[in-house]
Amino acid sequence: MTSCTAEVSAPSAWAHDRRHQADVAGDALELVETSERGQLIMALRGRLDSRTCRAVEDRLTVLLDGGTNVIVLDFADLEYISSAGLSVLLMVAGRLNAVQGRLAIAALRGEVEEVFELSGFAKVFGIFPSRAEALR
């Protein structure tokens, strides 16, 4: 799998912000964090690839290091995911499993859903048709 190599933002600045953006060489990714029913929801908008995955990896690492143990990733507005993005999800799932946490992925669609199906990742992760169902 491709690794995340691009530095896209200063994660330390993210500690106080709930909306984060990475823009590297024309690739844009927006992360929007909310909380509902005591669960962290991170909505991703744009492309999760080798140029932008560092932003997601860094932010999720901060959250995991801070004790977050339930994460819902809302992919309703995610346009593309590469193997680098999938590797970030594996890292998060591994860390959450180690502490009996939970990772849920909601609202796969289009090409992103196809990548999950073809790669077999749809069987590895808890996949839900909507954010509301992932929060149950």
C-alpha positions in Angstrom: 0.0 0.0 0.0 1.0 3.6 -0.6 2.1 5.5 2.5 1.2 9.0 3.6 4.1 11.2 2.8 2.9 14.8 2.4 2.8 17.1 5.4 -0.4 19.1 4.8 -1.1 21.0 8.0 0.1 21.7 11.5 -1.9 19.2 13.6 -1.1 21.2 16.8 -3.4 23.9 15.4 -6.2 21.4 15.1 -6.5 20.8 18.8 -8.9 23.8 19.1 -10.6 23.7 15.7 -13.5 21.5 14.6 -13.1 22.1 10.9 -9.9 21.3 9.2 -8.7 21.6 5.6 -5.8 20.1 3.7 -5.0 21.5 0.3 -1.9 20.0 -1.4 -1.2 20.6 -5.0 -4.8 21.0 -5.9 -6.1 18.1 -3.9 -8.5 19.3 -1.2 -9.9 17.5 1.8 -12.1 18.9 4.5 -12.6 17.3 7.9 -15.6 18.3 10.0 -15.9 17.0 13.5 -19.1 16.8 15.5 -20.2 14.8 18.5 -23.5 13.0 18.9 -24.6 10.6 21.5 -21.1 10.7 23.0 -19.6 9.5 19.7 -17.1 11.5 17.6 -18.2 11.9 14.0 -15.7 13.0 11.4 -17.1 13.8 8.0 -14.7 13.8 5.1 -15.3 15.9 2.0 -13.0 15.6 -1.0 -10.2 13.1 -1.7 -8.4 10.8 0.7 -5.2 9.9 -1.0 -1.4 9.9 -0.6 -1.4 13.7 -0.7 -4.1 14.3 1.9 -4.0 11.2 4.1 -1.4 12.7 6.5 -4.0 15.2 7.6 -6.5 12.5 8.5 -3.8 10.3 10.1 -2.4 13.1 12.2 -5.9 14.3 13.4 -7.1 10.8 14.2 -3.8 10.1 16.1 -4.4 13.2 18.2 -7.9 12.0 19.0 -6.9 8.5 19.8 -4.0 9.7 21.9 -6.5 11.9 23.8 -8.7 8.9 24.7 -11.3 8.9 22.0 -12.5 5.3 21.6 -15.5 5.6 19.4 -15.2 7.2 15.9 -17.8 7.4 13.1 -16.4 8.3 9.8 -19.0 9.8 7.5 -18.0 9.3 3.9 -21.2 10.8 2.3 -19.1 13.5 0.6 -15.8 11.6 0.1 -15.2 11.5 -3.6 -12.1 9.2 -3.7 -10.1 6.9 -1.5 -6.7 5.4 -2.4 -4.7 2.6 -0.8 -3.0 5.2 1.3 -6.4 6.3 2.8 -7.3 2.6 3.4 -4.0 2.1 5.3 -5.0 5.0 7.6 -8.3 3.3 8.3 -6.5 0.1 9.2 -4.2 1.9 11.6 -7.2 3.5 13.3 -9.1 0.2 13.5 -6.1 -1.5 15.0 -5.7 1.1 17.7 -9.4 1.1 18.5 -9.5 -2.7 18.7 -6.6 -2.7 21.1 -8.8 -0.6 23.6 -12.1 -2.3 22.8 -13.1 0.8 20.9 -15.3 1.1 17.8 -14.8 2.4 14.3 -17.9 2.8 12.1 -17.9 3.9 8.5 -21.1 5.5 7.2 -22.6 6.5 3.9 -20.2 4.9 1.4 -21.2 5.8 -2.2 -20.0 5.7 -5.8 -16.3 5.0 -6.4 -15.5 4.9 -2.7 -18.1 2.1 -2.1 -16.7 0.2 -5.1 -13.1 0.4 -3.7 -14.3 -1.0 -0.4 -16.1 -3.8 -2.1 -13.3 -4.7 -4.5 -10.6 -4.6 -1.9 -12.6 -6.7 0.6 -12.5 -3.8 3.2 -16.3 -3.8 3.2 -16.0 -7.1 5.2 -13.3 -5.8 7.5 -15.0 -2.6 8.8 -18.4 -1.9 10.3 -20.1 -0.3 7.3 -23.5 1.5 7.7 -25.7 3.0 5.0 -26.1 6.3 6.9 -24.7 8.3 9.8 -27.8 7.7 11.8 -27.5 4.0 11.6 -23.8 4.1 12.4 -24.7 5.9 15.7 -27.1 3.2 16.9 
